[in-house]
Amino acid sequence: MTDYPRDMRGYGANPPDPNWPDGARTAVQFVINFEEGGENCVLHGDNASEAFLSEIIGAQPIEGERHMNMESIYEYGSRAGFWRLHRMFTANKVPVTVFAVAMALERNPDAVKAMQDAEWEIASHGYRWIDYQHVDTATERAHLAKAIEIHTRATGERPTGWYLGRCSPNSHRLAAENGGFTYNADCYSDDLPYWNYDFAPPQLMVPYTLDANDMRFATAQGFNSGKQFYRYLKDTFKVLHAEGGRMMSIGLHCRLAGRPGRAAAVAQFLNYLGKQDAVWIATRLDIAEHWRQQHPPQENS
């Protein structure tokens, strides 16, 4: 192909100096995914039950009926897991970005208030926690608009960050067309933010992670103990910190890392991180705004 639509080169051998604040070598960013109440469920008008990211590894969707165990597992996230993570991060005074599904936000105003009281960034995780791969463009566009409307009503502010997660080939274009996001996190392709010029206006991409992520507790090949998770987070940080000028993302889910045995691993990593020098712990919005100031988009790109 002469017009290949992917960037396989990126920053190459010479990534830019992010010039993190106060001379930090590494920017570290924690995400809590708030999805419970927006997942697949016949109560939400879906054809089948949820089957993704739960304690039931390899679960199959049940067509046309409720899956009571799956619903209960998701309910744990909003009823107990969220509050355990909230207590942990607020006690350690660590800033957090919440990837918040709009339908889930709407169903849990107490959690929204707790996020706001903690001064966490609440980014949009779309209208629904579903797979958009084969959703038609008109529906996906309508869901994007609905996500913004509900998010604004639930929090009092329009979301400035966007992460759909299970996105489609149209998702980046639709987010760019909307034009209202400071950053888009629907990518995993770098250890630093970068500008995407495929659509107008240019989008600042702030990459997320699926490896330093508790979702691997719920996959066939993944973590089976908190010790493994802690070791992986620690090793990831050590390599990035030794390189310098990098960003580390950590992804957490209320129904996964919010379980006691896994929350212990998160607490252990927070304790380790607190003993390291030259670390900037920030929200994704903090990182995006810093990058926009230090590395604005190039007009002719």
Disulfide bonds with the S-S distance in Angstrom:
none
